[in-house]
Amino acid sequence: MQGDPVTVSATARRLTAATLSAAAITAAIAVPASAADHRANRPSVEISRVQYDSPGRDNRSIRSLNAEWVEITNNTRRSVNLDGWTLSDRDGHTYTFHHYRLDGRSTVRVHTGIGHDSRHDLYQDRRNYVWNNTSDTATLRNDHHRFIDSVSWGGHHHR
């Protein structure tokens, strides 16, 4: 009967080792899954692209001014009312959205120059460039002046 305690003890050790191994494998599988979930959580509305240096010469033509733009993307399924939201640069140039609703899973391009607003293109109606070619920051705030997103380029990044 002396063999029984050794067998029970060895069996208990094997079961404990198997349980710990299963827990370690489960943890190893769960960590990447949760990390992937975290990366998938993008902001509901974000600055998705910026064309701060319009192609060609900076001659302040309507065509050149409208080739400078910022894209705002709604990553949710529901539309978002952007009325009163602002898009600004570091120098304080500010564009305020008026009576605009961004559809779910869509993008609007905010051009610097003059044009006719549509569902996918808005115009600041400016005759001068807003975004500095060497370094600047585009900041999006909601109608309560709360920070939503920003994108920086050049020497001074403030993200």
Secondary structure by P-SEA (a helix, b strand, c coil): caaaaaaaaaaaaaaaaaaaaaaaaaaaaaaaaaaaaaaacccccccccccccccccccccaaaaaacbbbbbbccccccccccbbbbccccbbbbbccccccccbbbbbbcccccccccbbbcccccccccccbbbbbbbcccccccccccccccccc
